């Protein structure tokens, strides 16, 4: 099954599909020019292509107009719960990510930026960096992307971006 078939299987909106494809393209650009220590390039691309599969549950109810989409999200809640990160891991596992790839997916979270920066794991660093460079509609500089994330997630209690001190 190719990646578009996987996205369609989970009924992902086009903007979410495009985000993950752009993150993978950003990672691929880095990998094409990589001269550092050996890294698992295939794992980086696979994680990049699947890293936000759970974001269906992050869209605020008031922003959803489409009845079919509301029903679909309800099915996500019933099958996977409401934690987008846990859903990412569950779907990643369903779609055959290896234990190593699941570790990269777990490690690349924004709330682990400080730990990622200190780490020597370049698979996690590349995945985190590329995800944090790709805004909803484009690839942008890191500062602009992080400012955008702070605004979009500011009022979401479980978001790392809702904590002003950590977000800066």
C-alpha positions as CSV (number, residue, x, y, z in Angstrom):
1,X,0.0,0.0,0.0
2,X,1.4,3.4,-0.9
3,X,1.3,6.4,1.4
4,X,-1.7,8.1,-0.3
5,X,-3.7,4.8,0.1
6,X,-2.8,4.8,3.8
7,X,-3.9,8.4,4.2
8,X,-7.2,7.6,2.4
9,X,-7.6,4.5,4.6
10,X,-7.7,6.8,7.6
11,X,-9.7,9.5,5.8
12,X,-7.1,12.2,6.5
13,X,-7.9,15.7,5.3
14,X,-5.8,16.9,2.4
15,X,-4.1,19.6,4.5
16,X,-2.9,17.0,7.0
17,X,-1.7,14.8,4.2
18,X,0.2,17.7,2.6
19,X,1.8,18.5,5.9
20,X,3.2,15.0,6.3
21,X,4.4,14.9,2.7
22,X,6.1,18.2,3.1
23,X,7.8,17.1,6.3
24,X,9.1,14.0,4.4
25,X,10.3,16.1,1.5
26,X,12.2,18.4,3.9
27,X,13.7,15.3,5.6
28,X,14.6,13.9,2.2
29,X,16.4,17.1,1.2
30,X,18.5,16.9,4.4
31,X,19.2,13.2,3.8
32,X,20.2,13.8,0.2
33,X,22.9,16.1,1.5
34,X,23.8,14.2,4.7
35,X,27.5,13.8,5.4
36,X,27.4,13.0,9.1
37,X,27.5,9.7,10.9
38,X,25.5,6.9,9.4
39,X,21.7,7.2,10.0
40,X,18.7,5.2,9.1
41,X,17.3,7.2,6.2
42,X,14.4,4.9,5.5
43,X,13.2,5.2,9.1
44,X,13.3,9.0,9.0
45,X,11.2,9.1,5.8
46,X,8.7,6.5,7.2
47,X,8.3,8.4,10.4
48,X,7.9,11.7,8.6
49,X,5.2,10.3,6.4
50,X,3.1,9.0,9.3
51,X,4.0,11.3,12.2
52,X,0.7,13.2,12.6
53,X,-1.9,10.5,11.8
54,X,-3.6,11.3,15.1
55,X,-4.1,14.9,14.4
56,X,-7.7,14.3,13.4
57,X,-8.6,14.5,17.1
58,X,-6.9,17.9,17.6
59,X,-9.2,19.9,15.5
60,X,-11.6,21.9,17.8
61,X,-15.2,20.8,17.6
62,X,-16.4,24.3,16.8
63,X,-14.1,24.4,13.7
64,X,-15.8,21.3,12.2
65,X,-18.7,22.0,9.9
66,X,-18.9,18.8,7.9
67,X,-21.2,16.1,9.5
68,X,-19.3,13.2,7.9
69,X,-16.0,14.5,9.4
70,X,-17.6,14.8,12.8
71,X,-18.8,11.2,12.5
72,X,-15.3,10.1,11.4
73,X,-13.7,11.8,14.3
74,X,-16.1,10.1,16.7
75,X,-15.0,6.7,15.3
76,X,-11.4,7.8,15.9
77,X,-12.2,8.5,19.5
78,X,-14.0,5.2,19.9
79,X,-11.2,3.2,18.3
80,X,-8.1,5.1,19.5
81,X,-9.0,7.5,22.3
82,X,-8.4,11.2,22.3
83,X,-4.7,11.6,22.7
84,X,-3.2,12.5,19.4
85,X,0.3,11.3,20.2
86,X,-0.9,7.9,21.4
87,X,-3.0,7.6,18.2
88,X,0.2,8.4,16.1
89,X,1.9,5.5,17.8
90,X,-1.0,3.1,17.5
91,X,-1.5,3.9,13.8
92,X,2.3,3.8,13.2
93,X,2.3,0.3,14.7
94,X,-0.8,-0.7,12.6
95,X,1.0,0.5,9.5
96,X,4.2,-1.5,10.3
97,X,6.6,1.0,11.8
98,X,9.5,-0.9,13.5
99,X,10.3,-0.5,17.2
100,X,13.1,1.8,16.2
101,X,10.8,3.9,14.0
102,X,8.3,4.1,16.9
103,X,11.1,5.3,19.2
104,X,11.9,8.0,16.7
105,X,8.2,8.9,16.5
106,X,8.0,9.1,20.3
107,X,11.3,11.1,20.6
108,X,10.5,13.8,18.0
109,X,7.7,15.4,20.0
110,X,7.8,19.1,20.5
111,X,7.6,18.7,24.3
112,X,11.0,16.9,24.1
113,X,12.8,19.7,22.2
114,X,15.2,20.4,25.0
115,X,16.1,16.7,25.2
116,X,16.3,16.4,21.4
117,X,18.7,19.3,21.2
118,X,21.1,17.7,23.7
119,X,20.8,14.2,22.1
120,X,23.1,12.8,19.5
121,X,20.2,10.9,17.8
122,X,20.1,12.5,14.4
123,X,17.1,10.5,13.3
124,X,15.0,12.1,16.0
125,X,16.7,15.5,15.4
126,X,15.9,15.5,11.6
127,X,12.3,14.4,12.1
128,X,11.7,17.0,14.8
129,X,13.4,19.8,12.9
130,X,11.5,19.1,9.6
131,X,8.1,18.8,11.4
132,X,8.8,22.1,13.1
133,X,9.8,23.8,9.8
134,X,6.6,22.8,8.0
135,X,3.7,25.1,8.7
136,X,0.1,24.1,7.8
137,X,0.5,25.6,4.3
138,X,4.2,25.9,3.6
139,X,7.8,25.4,4.7
140,X,8.9,28.3,6.7
141,X,11.8,29.4,9.0
142,X,11.9,27.8,12.4
143,X,11.2,31.0,14.4
144,X,8.0,31.8,12.3
145,X,6.8,28.2,12.6
146,X,7.3,28.1,16.4
147,X,5.5,31.5,16.8
148,X,2.6,30.1,14.7
149,X,2.4,27.0,16.8
150,X,2.3,29.1,20.0
151,X,-0.7,31.0,18.6
152,X,-2.6,28.0,17.3
153,X,-2.2,25.9,20.4
154,X,-2.0,28.6,23.1
155,X,-5.4,27.8,24.6
156,X,-5.1,24.0,24.5
157,X,-4.3,22.9,28.0
158,X,-2.3,19.8,27.1
159,X,-0.2,21.5,24.5
160,X,3.5,22.3,25.1
161,X,2.7,25.6,23.4
162,X,0.2,26.6,26.1
163,X,3.0,27.0,28.6
164,X,4.5,30.4,27.8
165,X,7.8,29.8,29.5
166,X,8.4,26.5,27.7
167,X,7.2,27.8,24.4
168,X,9.7,30.6,24.4
